[in-house]
């Protein structure tokens, strides 16, 4: 257990920050799942709209340090490619 007041404060700050980051990461994952569900349904317009809604949330996670830039860029690129392939298949 922390002995100094500054160490106790650090523990409180870390707990708050951890909860906030977990919420951001969860929110990002939820948006990605919505895109994947729309892709699975085969509706290109709905999938494109879901991706447009998900992109800012994913970029915000990068800006806040929750996700890495290259990881998010790769995910956006792959989702976009899957959405493009819907019309080719359908």
PyMOL Python script that loads the backbone (N, CA, C, O; Angstrom):
from pymol import cmd

cmd.read_pdbstr("""\
ATOM      1  N   UNK A   1       0.853  -1.187   0.000  1.00  0.00           N
ATOM      2  CA  UNK A   1       0.000   0.000   0.000  1.00  0.00           C
ATOM      3  C   UNK A   1       0.890   1.238   0.000  1.00  0.00           C
ATOM      4  O   UNK A   1       1.989   1.235   0.553  1.00  0.00           O
ATOM      5  N   UNK A   2       0.391   2.291  -0.630  1.00  0.00           N
ATOM      6  CA  UNK A   2       1.153   3.526  -0.750  1.00  0.00           C
ATOM      7  C   UNK A   2       1.305   4.213   0.603  1.00  0.00           C
ATOM      8  O   UNK A   2       0.375   4.262   1.407  1.00  0.00           O
ATOM      9  N   UNK A   3       2.497   4.737   0.827  1.00  0.00           N
ATOM     10  CA  UNK A   3       2.786   5.387   2.103  1.00  0.00           C
ATOM     11  C   UNK A   3       2.617   6.894   2.054  1.00  0.00           C
ATOM     12  O   UNK A   3       2.200   7.504   3.038  1.00  0.00           O
ATOM     13  N   UNK A   4       2.936   7.498   0.923  1.00  0.00           N
ATOM     14  CA  UNK A   4       2.887   8.959   0.847  1.00  0.00           C
ATOM     15  C   UNK A   4       1.580   9.426   0.223  1.00  0.00           C
ATOM     16  O   UNK A   4       0.894   8.674  -0.469  1.00  0.00           O
ATOM     17  N   UNK A   5       1.255  10.683   0.484  1.00  0.00           N
ATOM     18  CA  UNK A   5       0.035  11.271  -0.069  1.00  0.00           C
ATOM     19  C   UNK A   5       0.111  11.319  -1.591  1.00  0.00           C
ATOM     20  O   UNK A   5      -0.891  11.091  -2.269  1.00  0.00           O
ATOM     21  N   UNK A   6       1.286  11.612  -2.130  1.00  0.00           N
ATOM     22  CA  UNK A   6       1.432  11.698  -3.585  1.00  0.00           C
ATOM     23  C   UNK A   6       1.243  10.328  -4.233  1.00  0.00           C
ATOM     24  O   UNK A   6       0.682  10.223  -5.324  1.00  0.00           O
ATOM     25  N   UNK A   7       1.712   9.283  -3.559  1.00  0.00           N
ATOM     26  CA  UNK A   7       1.535   7.935  -4.100  1.00  0.00           C
ATOM     27  C   UNK A   7       0.065   7.526  -4.056  1.00  0.00           C
ATOM     28  O   UNK A   7      -0.419   6.860  -4.971  1.00  0.00           O
ATOM     29  N   UNK A   8      -0.654   7.920  -2.993  1.00  0.00           N
ATOM     30  CA  UNK A   8      -2.082   7.619  -2.912  1.00  0.00           C
ATOM     31  C   UNK A   8      -2.847   8.348  -4.020  1.00  0.00           C
ATOM     32  O   UNK A   8      -3.766   7.798  -4.626  1.00  0.00           O
ATOM     33  N   UNK A   9      -2.448   9.591  -4.267  1.00  0.00           N
ATOM     34  CA  UNK A   9      -3.086  10.360  -5.338  1.00  0.00           C
ATOM     35  C   UNK A   9      -2.826   9.703  -6.692  1.00  0.00           C
ATOM     36  O   UNK A   9      -3.722   9.625  -7.532  1.00  0.00           O
ATOM     37  N   UNK A  10      -1.612   9.238  -6.894  1.00  0.00           N
ATOM     38  CA  UNK A  10      -1.265   8.555  -8.141  1.00  0.00           C
ATOM     39  C   UNK A  10      -2.145   7.327  -8.364  1.00  0.00           C
ATOM     40  O   UNK A  10      -2.581   7.064  -9.485  1.00  0.00           O
ATOM     41  N   UNK A  11      -2.404   6.580  -7.294  1.00  0.00           N
ATOM     42  CA  UNK A  11      -3.260   5.396  -7.393  1.00  0.00           C
ATOM     43  C   UNK A  11      -4.662   5.802  -7.831  1.00  0.00           C
ATOM     44  O   UNK A  11      -5.263   5.150  -8.685  1.00  0.00           O
ATOM     45  N   UNK A  12      -5.187   6.892  -7.240  1.00  0.00           N
ATOM     46  CA  UNK A  12      -6.511   7.375  -7.627  1.00  0.00           C
ATOM     47  C   UNK A  12      -6.523   7.806  -9.089  1.00  0.00           C
ATOM     48  O   UNK A  12      -7.445   7.471  -9.833  1.00  0.00           O
ATOM     49  N   UNK A  13      -5.499   8.548  -9.499  1.00  0.00           N
ATOM     50  CA  UNK A  13      -5.435   9.032 -10.880  1.00  0.00           C
ATOM     51  C   UNK A  13      -5.364   7.863 -11.869  1.00  0.00           C
ATOM     52  O   UNK A  13      -6.018   7.879 -12.912  1.00  0.00           O
ATOM     53  N   UNK A  14      -4.580   6.874 -11.533  1.00  0.00           N
ATOM     54  CA  UNK A  14      -4.424   5.716 -12.414  1.00  0.00           C
ATOM     55  C   UNK A  14      -5.738   4.967 -12.557  1.00  0.00           C
ATOM     56  O   UNK A  14      -6.081   4.520 -13.651  1.00  0.00           O
ATOM     57  N   UNK A  15      -6.481   4.826 -11.451  1.00  0.00           N
ATOM     58  CA  UNK A  15      -7.764   4.125 -11.500  1.00  0.00           C
ATOM     59  C   UNK A  15      -8.743   4.854 -12.413  1.00  0.00           C
ATOM     60  O   UNK A  15      -9.440   4.222 -13.207  1.00  0.00           O
ATOM     61  N   UNK A  16      -8.798   6.167 -12.305  1.00  0.00           N
ATOM     62  CA  UNK A  16      -9.700   6.965 -13.138  1.00  0.00           C
ATOM     63  C   UNK A  16      -9.287   6.848 -14.605  1.00  0.00           C
ATOM     64  O   UNK A  16     -10.127   6.637 -15.480  1.00  0.00           O
ATOM     65  N   UNK A  17      -8.003   6.986 -14.863  1.00  0.00           N
ATOM     66  CA  UNK A  17      -7.496   6.945 -16.238  1.00  0.00           C
ATOM     67  C   UNK A  17      -7.720   5.573 -16.870  1.00  0.00           C
ATOM     68  O   UNK A  17      -8.071   5.478 -18.046  1.00  0.00           O
ATOM     69  N   UNK A  18      -7.520   4.518 -16.094  1.00  0.00           N
ATOM     70  CA  UNK A  18      -7.713   3.155 -16.598  1.00  0.00           C
ATOM     71  C   UNK A  18      -9.167   2.927 -16.984  1.00  0.00           C
ATOM     72  O   UNK A  18      -9.454   2.344 -18.030  1.00  0.00           O
ATOM     73  N   UNK A  19     -10.080   3.387 -16.142  1.00  0.00           N
ATOM     74  CA  UNK A  19     -11.506   3.232 -16.435  1.00  0.00           C
ATOM     75  C   UNK A  19     -11.889   4.015 -17.688  1.00  0.00           C
ATOM     76  O   UNK A  19     -12.655   3.530 -18.520  1.00  0.00           O
ATOM     77  N   UNK A  20     -11.358   5.215 -17.815  1.00  0.00           N
ATOM     78  CA  UNK A  20     -11.666   6.063 -18.967  1.00  0.00           C
ATOM     79  C   UNK A  20     -11.143   5.426 -20.257  1.00  0.00           C
ATOM     80  O   UNK A  20     -11.837   5.404 -21.273  1.00  0.00           O
ATOM     81  N   UNK A  21      -9.911   4.908 -20.204  1.00  0.00           N
ATOM     82  CA  UNK A  21      -9.322   4.280 -21.387  1.00  0.00           C
ATOM     83  C   UNK A  21     -10.070   3.009 -21.768  1.00  0.00           C
ATOM     84  O   UNK A  21     -10.254   2.729 -22.952  1.00  0.00           O
ATOM     85  N   UNK A  22     -10.505   2.237 -20.770  1.00  0.00           N
ATOM     86  CA  UNK A  22     -11.259   1.015 -21.048  1.00  0.00           C
ATOM     87  C   UNK A  22     -12.581   1.361 -21.726  1.00  0.00           C
ATOM     88  O   UNK A  22     -13.015   0.662 -22.642  1.00  0.00           O
ATOM     89  N   UNK A  23     -13.215   2.437 -21.276  1.00  0.00           N
ATOM     90  CA  UNK A  23     -14.482   2.861 -21.879  1.00  0.00           C
ATOM     91  C   UNK A  23     -14.267   3.301 -23.321  1.00  0.00           C
ATOM     92  O   UNK A  23     -15.077   2.988 -24.194  1.00  0.00           O
ATOM     93  N   UNK A  24     -13.185   4.021 -23.575  1.00  0.00           N
ATOM     94  CA  UNK A  24     -12.882   4.463 -24.942  1.00  0.00           C
ATOM     95  C   UNK A  24     -12.635   3.275 -25.861  1.00  0.00           C
ATOM     96  O   UNK A  24     -13.130   3.234 -26.987  1.00  0.00           O
ATOM     97  N   UNK A  25     -11.868   2.313 -25.370  1.00  0.00           N
ATOM     98  CA  UNK A  25     -11.541   1.131 -26.175  1.00  0.00           C
ATOM     99  C   UNK A  25     -12.810   0.323 -26.455  1.00  0.00           C
ATOM    100  O   UNK A  25     -13.009  -0.168 -27.567  1.00  0.00           O
ATOM    101  N   UNK A  26     -13.664   0.190 -25.441  1.00  0.00           N
ATOM    102  CA  UNK A  26     -14.915  -0.548 -25.591  1.00  0.00           C
ATOM    103  C   UNK A  26     -15.823   0.141 -26.604  1.00  0.00           C
ATOM    104  O   UNK A  26     -16.449  -0.517 -27.435  1.00  0.00           O
ATOM    105  N   UNK A  27     -15.890   1.464 -26.533  1.00  0.00           N
ATOM    106  CA  UNK A  27     -16.719   2.236 -27.458  1.00  0.00           C
ATOM    107  C   UNK A  27     -16.234   2.033 -28.892  1.00  0.00           C
ATOM    108  O   UNK A  27     -17.037   1.867 -29.810  1.00  0.00           O
ATOM    109  N   UNK A  28     -14.927   2.049 -29.072  1.00  0.00           N
ATOM    110  CA  UNK A  28     -14.352   1.849 -30.404  1.00  0.00           C
ATOM    111  C   UNK A  28     -14.724   0.455 -30.930  1.00  0.00           C
ATOM    112  O   UNK A  28     -15.122   0.310 -32.086  1.00  0.00           O
ATOM    113  N   UNK A  29     -14.595  -0.552 -30.086  1.00  0.00           N
ATOM    114  CA  UNK A  29     -14.909  -1.929 -30.488  1.00  0.00           C
ATOM    115  C   UNK A  29     -16.385  -2.062 -30.867  1.00  0.00           C
ATOM    116  O   UNK A  29     -16.727  -2.774 -31.811  1.00  0.00           O
ATOM    117  N   UNK A  30     -17.256  -1.371 -30.123  1.00  0.00           N
ATOM    118  CA  UNK A  30     -18.687  -1.424 -30.401  1.00  0.00           C
ATOM    119  C   UNK A  30     -18.980  -0.868 -31.789  1.00  0.00           C
ATOM    120  O   UNK A  30     -19.775  -1.444 -32.532  1.00  0.00           O
ATOM    121  N   UNK A  31     -18.349   0.242 -32.144  1.00  0.00           N
ATOM    122  CA  UNK A  31     -18.548   0.833 -33.466  1.00  0.00           C
ATOM    123  C   UNK A  31     -18.050  -0.109 -34.559  1.00  0.00           C
ATOM    124  O   UNK A  31     -18.685  -0.234 -35.606  1.00  0.00           O
ATOM    125  N   UNK A  32     -16.921  -0.770 -34.323  1.00  0.00           N
ATOM    126  CA  UNK A  32     -16.382  -1.708 -35.311  1.00  0.00           C
ATOM    127  C   UNK A  32     -17.334  -2.888 -35.478  1.00  0.00           C
ATOM    128  O   UNK A  32     -17.543  -3.359 -36.596  1.00  0.00           O
ATOM    129  N   UNK A  33     -17.909  -3.366 -34.385  1.00  0.00           N
ATOM    130  CA  UNK A  33     -18.854  -4.484 -34.459  1.00  0.00           C
ATOM    131  C   UNK A  33     -20.091  -4.098 -35.263  1.00  0.00           C
ATOM    132  O   UNK A  33     -20.638  -4.927 -35.990  1.00  0.00           O
ATOM    133  N   UNK A  34     -20.536  -2.848 -35.140  1.00  0.00           N
ATOM    134  CA  UNK A  34     -21.683  -2.390 -35.917  1.00  0.00           C
ATOM    135  C   UNK A  34     -21.368  -2.422 -37.408  1.00  0.00           C
ATOM    136  O   UNK A  34     -22.216  -2.791 -38.220  1.00  0.00           O
ATOM    137  N   UNK A  35     -20.147  -2.033 -37.762  1.00  0.00           N
ATOM    138  CA  UNK A  35     -19.730  -2.071 -39.168  1.00  0.00           C
ATOM    139  C   UNK A  35     -19.709  -3.516 -39.651  1.00  0.00           C
ATOM    140  O   UNK A  35     -20.213  -3.821 -40.732  1.00  0.00           O
ATOM    141  N   UNK A  36     -19.127  -4.403 -38.850  1.00  0.00           N
ATOM    142  CA  UNK A  36     -19.030  -5.808 -39.251  1.00  0.00           C
ATOM    143  C   UNK A  36     -20.419  -6.450 -39.381  1.00  0.00           C
ATOM    144  O   UNK A  36     -20.638  -7.278 -40.265  1.00  0.00           O
ATOM    145  N   UNK A  37     -21.338  -6.073 -38.516  1.00  0.00           N
ATOM    146  CA  UNK A  37     -22.701  -6.596 -38.605  1.00  0.00           C
ATOM    147  C   UNK A  37     -23.374  -6.111 -39.892  1.00  0.00           C
ATOM    148  O   UNK A  37     -24.091  -6.869 -40.545  1.00  0.00           O
ATOM    149  N   UNK A  38     -23.143  -4.858 -40.250  1.00  0.00           N
ATOM    150  CA  UNK A  38     -23.720  -4.310 -41.476  1.00  0.00           C
ATOM    151  C   UNK A  38     -23.123  -4.991 -42.706  1.00  0.00           C
ATOM    152  O   UNK A  38     -23.828  -5.246 -43.682  1.00  0.00           O
ATOM    153  N   UNK A  39     -21.830  -5.284 -42.655  1.00  0.00           N
ATOM    154  CA  UNK A  39     -21.178  -5.996 -43.760  1.00  0.00           C
ATOM    155  C   UNK A  39     -21.776  -7.393 -43.890  1.00  0.00           C
ATOM    156  O   UNK A  39     -22.047  -7.859 -44.996  1.00  0.00           O
ATOM    157  N   UNK A  40     -21.979  -8.052 -42.764  1.00  0.00           N
ATOM    158  CA  UNK A  40     -22.538  -9.405 -42.771  1.00  0.00           C
ATOM    159  C   UNK A  40     -23.963  -9.428 -43.331  1.00  0.00           C
ATOM    160  O   UNK A  40     -24.372 -10.402 -43.963  1.00  0.00           O
ATOM    161  N   UNK A  41     -24.709  -8.354 -43.094  1.00  0.00           N
ATOM    162  CA  UNK A  41     -26.086  -8.303 -43.595  1.00  0.00           C
ATOM    163  C   UNK A  41     -26.121  -8.086 -45.104  1.00  0.00           C
ATOM    164  O   UNK A  41     -27.137  -8.358 -45.744  1.00  0.00           O
ATOM    165  N   UNK A  42     -25.017  -7.596 -45.680  1.00  0.00           N
ATOM    166  CA  UNK A  42     -24.928  -7.409 -47.125  1.00  0.00           C
ATOM    167  C   UNK A  42     -25.452  -6.081 -47.618  1.00  0.00           C
ATOM    168  O   UNK A  42     -25.541  -5.869 -48.827  1.00  0.00           O
ATOM    169  N   UNK A  43     -25.802  -5.176 -46.713  1.00  0.00           N
ATOM    170  CA  UNK A  43     -26.317  -3.857 -47.097  1.00  0.00           C
ATOM    171  C   UNK A  43     -25.150  -2.880 -47.195  1.00  0.00           C
ATOM    172  O   UNK A  43     -24.602  -2.442 -46.183  1.00  0.00           O
ATOM    173  N   UNK A  44     -24.777  -2.545 -48.436  1.00  0.00           N
ATOM    174  CA  UNK A  44     -23.587  -1.707 -48.650  1.00  0.00           C
ATOM    175  C   UNK A  44     -23.771  -0.294 -48.083  1.00  0.00           C
ATOM    176  O   UNK A  44     -22.853   0.252 -47.472  1.00  0.00           O
ATOM    177  N   UNK A  45     -24.950   0.297 -48.284  1.00  0.00           N
ATOM    178  CA  UNK A  45     -25.188   1.668 -47.807  1.00  0.00           C
ATOM    179  C   UNK A  45     -25.119   1.735 -46.283  1.00  0.00           C
ATOM    180  O   UNK A  45     -24.519   2.644 -45.710  1.00  0.00           O
ATOM    181  N   UNK A  46     -25.744   0.754 -45.646  1.00  0.00           N
ATOM    182  CA  UNK A  46     -25.744   0.716 -44.180  1.00  0.00           C
ATOM    183  C   UNK A  46     -24.322   0.495 -43.660  1.00  0.00           C
ATOM    184  O   UNK A  46     -23.923   1.105 -42.668  1.00  0.00           O
ATOM    185  N   UNK A  47     -23.568  -0.362 -44.319  1.00  0.00           N
ATOM    186  CA  UNK A  47     -22.190  -0.631 -43.903  1.00  0.00           C
ATOM    187  C   UNK A  47     -21.320   0.607 -44.069  1.00  0.00           C
ATOM    188  O   UNK A  47     -20.496   0.916 -43.208  1.00  0.00           O
ATOM    189  N   UNK A  48     -21.507   1.316 -45.184  1.00  0.00           N
ATOM    190  CA  UNK A  48     -20.731   2.529 -45.421  1.00  0.00           C
ATOM    191  C   UNK A  48     -21.054   3.598 -44.381  1.00  0.00           C
ATOM    192  O   UNK A  48     -20.162   4.299 -43.903  1.00  0.00           O
ATOM    193  N   UNK A  49     -22.330   3.715 -44.036  1.00  0.00           N
ATOM    194  CA  UNK A  49     -22.745   4.690 -43.019  1.00  0.00           C
ATOM    195  C   UNK A  49     -22.157   4.316 -41.660  1.00  0.00           C
ATOM    196  O   UNK A  49     -21.719   5.185 -40.906  1.00  0.00           O
ATOM    197  N   UNK A  50     -22.151   3.023 -41.355  1.00  0.00           N
ATOM    198  CA  UNK A  50     -21.590   2.581 -40.076  1.00  0.00           C
ATOM    199  C   UNK A  50     -20.093   2.857 -40.025  1.00  0.00           C
ATOM    200  O   UNK A  50     -19.571   3.231 -38.975  1.00  0.00           O
ATOM    201  N   UNK A  51     -19.397   2.677 -41.143  1.00  0.00           N
ATOM    202  CA  UNK A  51     -17.962   2.958 -41.180  1.00  0.00           C
ATOM    203  C   UNK A  51     -17.697   4.452 -41.015  1.00  0.00           C
ATOM    204  O   UNK A  51     -16.756   4.850 -40.328  1.00  0.00           O
ATOM    205  N   UNK A  52     -18.534   5.276 -41.648  1.00  0.00           N
ATOM    206  CA  UNK A  52     -18.376   6.737 -41.496  1.00  0.00           C
ATOM    207  C   UNK A  52     -18.566   7.155 -40.040  1.00  0.00           C
ATOM    208  O   UNK A  52     -17.924   8.096 -39.575  1.00  0.00           O
ATOM    209  N   UNK A  53     -19.442   6.462 -39.324  1.00  0.00           N
ATOM    210  CA  UNK A  53     -19.663   6.763 -37.906  1.00  0.00           C
ATOM    211  C   UNK A  53     -18.517   6.229 -37.051  1.00  0.00           C
ATOM    212  O   UNK A  53     -18.176   6.818 -36.025  1.00  0.00           O
ATOM    213  N   UNK A  54     -17.925   5.115 -37.473  1.00  0.00           N
ATOM    214  CA  UNK A  54     -16.876   4.470 -36.678  1.00  0.00           C
ATOM    215  C   UNK A  54     -15.523   5.156 -36.823  1.00  0.00           C
ATOM    216  O   UNK A  54     -14.739   5.185 -35.874  1.00  0.00           O
ATOM    217  N   UNK A  55     -15.242   5.707 -38.000  1.00  0.00           N
ATOM    218  CA  UNK A  55     -13.920   6.288 -38.247  1.00  0.00           C
ATOM    219  C   UNK A  55     -13.528   7.374 -37.252  1.00  0.00           C
ATOM    220  O   UNK A  55     -12.424   7.311 -36.711  1.00  0.00           O
ATOM    221  N   UNK A  56     -14.373   8.366 -36.983  1.00  0.00           N
ATOM    222  CA  UNK A  56     -13.961   9.391 -36.013  1.00  0.00           C
ATOM    223  C   UNK A  56     -13.704   8.817 -34.628  1.00  0.00           C
ATOM    224  O   UNK A  56     -12.802   9.262 -33.918  1.00  0.00           O
ATOM    225  N   UNK A  57     -14.504   7.825 -34.252  1.00  0.00           N
ATOM    226  CA  UNK A  57     -14.329   7.212 -32.930  1.00  0.00           C
ATOM    227  C   UNK A  57     -12.997   6.480 -32.859  1.00  0.00           C
ATOM    228  O   UNK A  57     -12.317   6.524 -31.834  1.00  0.00           O
ATOM    229  N   UNK A  58     -12.623   5.814 -33.933  1.00  0.00           N
ATOM    230  CA  UNK A  58     -11.352   5.088 -33.970  1.00  0.00           C
ATOM    231  C   UNK A  58     -10.181   6.074 -33.961  1.00  0.00           C
ATOM    232  O   UNK A  58      -9.181   5.850 -33.279  1.00  0.00           O
ATOM    233  N   UNK A  59     -10.309   7.158 -34.715  1.00  0.00           N
ATOM    234  CA  UNK A  59      -9.244   8.168 -34.742  1.00  0.00           C
ATOM    235  C   UNK A  59      -9.110   8.862 -33.391  1.00  0.00           C
ATOM    236  O   UNK A  59      -8.008   9.220 -32.976  1.00  0.00           O
ATOM    237  N   UNK A  60     -10.230   9.048 -32.713  1.00  0.00           N
ATOM    238  CA  UNK A  60     -10.198   9.658 -31.380  1.00  0.00           C
ATOM    239  C   UNK A  60      -9.436   8.763 -30.407  1.00  0.00           C
ATOM    240  O   UNK A  60      -8.701   9.253 -29.551  1.00  0.00           O
ATOM    241  N   UNK A  61      -9.614   7.458 -30.541  1.00  0.00           N
ATOM    242  CA  UNK A  61      -8.886   6.515 -29.688  1.00  0.00           C
ATOM    243  C   UNK A  61      -7.379   6.645 -29.924  1.00  0.00           C
ATOM    244  O   UNK A  61      -6.589   6.527 -28.988  1.00  0.00           O
ATOM    245  N   UNK A  62      -6.988   6.887 -31.172  1.00  0.00           N
ATOM    246  CA  UNK A  62      -5.570   7.091 -31.483  1.00  0.00           C
ATOM    247  C   UNK A  62      -5.081   8.375 -30.812  1.00  0.00           C
ATOM    248  O   UNK A  62      -4.015   8.398 -30.197  1.00  0.00           O
ATOM    249  N   UNK A  63      -5.866   9.429 -30.936  1.00  0.00           N
ATOM    250  CA  UNK A  63      -5.478  10.721 -30.370  1.00  0.00           C
ATOM    251  C   UNK A  63      -5.335  10.683 -28.858  1.00  0.00           C
ATOM    252  O   UNK A  63      -4.516  11.400 -28.284  1.00  0.00           O
ATOM    253  N   UNK A  64      -6.140   9.838 -28.217  1.00  0.00           N
ATOM    254  CA  UNK A  64      -6.095   9.731 -26.764  1.00  0.00           C
ATOM    255  C   UNK A  64      -5.061   8.712 -26.295  1.00  0.00           C
ATOM    256  O   UNK A  64      -4.849   8.550 -25.093  1.00  0.00           O
ATOM    257  N   UNK A  65      -4.415   8.024 -27.241  1.00  0.00           N
ATOM    258  CA  UNK A  65      -3.368   7.074 -26.864  1.00  0.00           C
ATOM    259  C   UNK A  65      -3.890   5.706 -26.476  1.00  0.00           C
ATOM    260  O   UNK A  65      -3.156   4.907 -25.895  1.00  0.00           O
ATOM    261  N   UNK A  66      -5.146   5.422 -26.788  1.00  0.00           N
ATOM    262  CA  UNK A  66      -5.733   4.133 -26.426  1.00  0.00           C
ATOM    263  C   UNK A  66      -5.390   3.074 -27.470  1.00  0.00           C
ATOM    264  O   UNK A  66      -5.206   1.902 -27.140  1.00  0.00           O
ATOM    265  N   UNK A  67      -5.308   3.495 -28.727  1.00  0.00           N
ATOM    266  CA  UNK A  67      -4.988   2.576 -29.826  1.00  0.00           C
ATOM    267  C   UNK A  67      -3.838   3.165 -30.641  1.00  0.00           C
ATOM    268  O   UNK A  67      -3.605   4.374 -30.625  1.00  0.00           O
ATOM    269  N   UNK A  68      -3.136   2.305 -31.340  1.00  0.00           N
ATOM    270  CA  UNK A  68      -2.001   2.746 -32.147  1.00  0.00           C
ATOM    271  C   UNK A  68      -2.495   3.179 -33.526  1.00  0.00           C
ATOM    272  O   UNK A  68      -3.424   2.586 -34.074  1.00  0.00           O
ATOM    273  N   UNK A  69      -1.874   4.206 -34.076  1.00  0.00           N
ATOM    274  CA  UNK A  69      -2.275   4.772 -35.365  1.00  0.00           C
ATOM    275  C   UNK A  69      -2.280   3.725 -36.470  1.00  0.00           C
ATOM    276  O   UNK A  69      -3.251   3.626 -37.220  1.00  0.00           O
ATOM    277  N   UNK A  70      -1.213   2.944 -36.580  1.00  0.00           N
ATOM    278  CA  UNK A  70      -1.131   1.954 -37.663  1.00  0.00           C
ATOM    279  C   UNK A  70      -2.186   0.872 -37.518  1.00  0.00           C
ATOM    280  O   UNK A  70      -2.716   0.382 -38.515  1.00  0.00           O
ATOM    281  N   UNK A  71      -2.490   0.497 -36.291  1.00  0.00           N
ATOM    282  CA  UNK A  71      -3.516  -0.525 -36.053  1.00  0.00           C
ATOM    283  C   UNK A  71      -4.873  -0.028 -36.530  1.00  0.00           C
ATOM    284  O   UNK A  71      -5.594  -0.746 -37.223  1.00  0.00           O
ATOM    285  N   UNK A  72      -5.215   1.188 -36.164  1.00  0.00           N
ATOM    286  CA  UNK A  72      -6.497   1.753 -36.559  1.00  0.00           C
ATOM    287  C   UNK A  72      -6.551   1.954 -38.067  1.00  0.00           C
ATOM    288  O   UNK A  72      -7.578   1.687 -38.691  1.00  0.00           O
ATOM    289  N   UNK A  73      -5.459   2.422 -38.655  1.00  0.00           N
ATOM    290  CA  UNK A  73      -5.415   2.610 -40.105  1.00  0.00           C
ATOM    291  C   UNK A  73      -5.635   1.282 -40.820  1.00  0.00           C
ATOM    292  O   UNK A  73      -6.364   1.216 -41.809  1.00  0.00           O
ATOM    293  N   UNK A  74      -5.011   0.238 -40.323  1.00  0.00           N
ATOM    294  CA  UNK A  74      -5.169  -1.091 -40.927  1.00  0.00           C
ATOM    295  C   UNK A  74      -6.617  -1.571 -40.819  1.00  0.00           C
ATOM    296  O   UNK A  74      -7.171  -2.105 -41.780  1.00  0.00           O
ATOM    297  N   UNK A  75      -7.223  -1.379 -39.651  1.00  0.00           N
ATOM    298  CA  UNK A  75      -8.602  -1.820 -39.459  1.00  0.00           C
ATOM    299  C   UNK A  75      -9.557  -1.064 -40.382  1.00  0.00           C
ATOM    300  O   UNK A  75     -10.440  -1.669 -40.991  1.00  0.00           O
ATOM    301  N   UNK A  76      -9.386   0.249 -40.488  1.00  0.00           N
ATOM    302  CA  UNK A  76     -10.238   1.057 -41.357  1.00  0.00           C
ATOM    303  C   UNK A  76     -10.077   0.613 -42.807  1.00  0.00           C
ATOM    304  O   UNK A  76     -11.057   0.490 -43.542  1.00  0.00           O
ATOM    305  N   UNK A  77      -8.833   0.376 -43.208  1.00  0.00           N
ATOM    306  CA  UNK A  77      -8.555  -0.046 -44.580  1.00  0.00           C
ATOM    307  C   UNK A  77      -9.216  -1.380 -44.887  1.00  0.00           C
ATOM    308  O   UNK A  77      -9.821  -1.540 -45.947  1.00  0.00           O
ATOM    309  N   UNK A  78      -9.111  -2.327 -43.984  1.00  0.00           N
ATOM    310  CA  UNK A  78      -9.682  -3.659 -44.214  1.00  0.00           C
ATOM    311  C   UNK A  78     -11.208  -3.624 -44.220  1.00  0.00           C
ATOM    312  O   UNK A  78     -11.843  -4.305 -45.025  1.00  0.00           O
ATOM    313  N   UNK A  79     -11.800  -2.825 -43.315  1.00  0.00           N
ATOM    314  CA  UNK A  79     -13.254  -2.698 -43.306  1.00  0.00           C
ATOM    315  C   UNK A  79     -13.738  -2.050 -44.598  1.00  0.00           C
ATOM    316  O   UNK A  79     -14.739  -2.471 -45.177  1.00  0.00           O
ATOM    317  N   UNK A  80     -13.025  -1.030 -45.040  1.00  0.00           N
ATOM    318  CA  UNK A  80     -13.376  -0.334 -46.269  1.00  0.00           C
ATOM    319  C   UNK A  80     -13.308  -1.275 -47.467  1.00  0.00           C
ATOM    320  O   UNK A  80     -14.184  -1.251 -48.331  1.00  0.00           O
ATOM    321  N   UNK A  81     -12.273  -2.100 -47.517  1.00  0.00           N
ATOM    322  CA  UNK A  81     -12.132  -3.057 -48.618  1.00  0.00           C
ATOM    323  C   UNK A  81     -13.270  -4.070 -48.606  1.00  0.00           C
ATOM    324  O   UNK A  81     -13.780  -4.456 -49.658  1.00  0.00           O
ATOM    325  N   UNK A  82     -13.668  -4.499 -47.402  1.00  0.00           N
ATOM    326  CA  UNK A  82     -14.773  -5.465 -47.309  1.00  0.00           C
ATOM    327  C   UNK A  82     -16.089  -4.836 -47.767  1.00  0.00           C
ATOM    328  O   UNK A  82     -16.921  -5.503 -48.382  1.00  0.00           O
ATOM    329  N   UNK A  83     -16.271  -3.553 -47.465  1.00  0.00           N
ATOM    330  CA  UNK A  83     -17.482  -2.862 -47.895  1.00  0.00           C
ATOM    331  C   UNK A  83     -17.488  -2.716 -49.409  1.00  0.00           C
ATOM    332  O   UNK A  83     -18.531  -2.887 -50.040  1.00  0.00           O
ATOM    333  N   UNK A  84     -16.349  -2.406 -49.996  1.00  0.00           N
ATOM    334  CA  UNK A  84     -16.250  -2.280 -51.458  1.00  0.00           C
ATOM    335  C   UNK A  84     -16.580  -3.591 -52.145  1.00  0.00           C
ATOM    336  O   UNK A  84     -17.184  -3.600 -53.218  1.00  0.00           O
ATOM    337  N   UNK A  85     -16.187  -4.696 -51.532  1.00  0.00           N
ATOM    338  CA  UNK A  85     -16.392  -6.009 -52.168  1.00  0.00           C
ATOM    339  C   UNK A  85     -17.856  -6.465 -52.108  1.00  0.00           C
ATOM    340  O   UNK A  85     -18.218  -7.437 -52.771  1.00  0.00           O
ATOM    341  N   UNK A  86     -18.698  -5.785 -51.331  1.00  0.00           N
ATOM    342  CA  UNK A  86     -20.101  -6.191 -51.222  1.00  0.00           C
ATOM    343  C   UNK A  86     -20.790  -6.060 -52.585  1.00  0.00           C
ATOM    344  O   UNK A  86     -21.510  -6.969 -52.996  1.00  0.00           O
ATOM    345  N   UNK A  87     -20.579  -4.938 -53.293  1.00  0.00           N
ATOM    346  CA  UNK A  87     -21.250  -4.733 -54.574  1.00  0.00           C
ATOM    347  C   UNK A  87     -20.733  -5.693 -55.639  1.00  0.00           C
ATOM    348  O   UNK A  87     -21.487  -6.116 -56.515  1.00  0.00           O
ATOM    349  N   UNK A  88     -19.443  -6.041 -55.566  1.00  0.00           N
ATOM    350  CA  UNK A  88     -18.868  -6.965 -56.539  1.00  0.00           C
ATOM    351  C   UNK A  88     -19.494  -8.346 -56.390  1.00  0.00           C
ATOM    352  O   UNK A  88     -19.727  -9.042 -57.378  1.00  0.00           O
ATOM    353  N   UNK A  89     -19.765  -8.737 -55.139  1.00  0.00           N
ATOM    354  CA  UNK A  89     -20.357 -10.055 -54.897  1.00  0.00           C
ATOM    355  C   UNK A  89     -21.856 -10.038 -55.159  1.00  0.00           C
ATOM    356  O   UNK A  89     -22.425 -11.034 -55.604  1.00  0.00           O
ATOM    357  N   UNK A  90     -22.511  -8.878 -54.876  1.00  0.00           N
ATOM    358  CA  UNK A  90     -23.967  -8.826 -54.956  1.00  0.00           C
ATOM    359  C   UNK A  90     -24.538  -8.292 -56.207  1.00  0.00           C
ATOM    360  O   UNK A  90     -25.758  -8.218 -56.346  1.00  0.00           O
TER     361      UNK A  90
END
""", "prot")
cmd.dss("prot")
cmd.show_as("cartoon", "prot")
cmd.util.cbc("prot")
cmd.orient("prot")
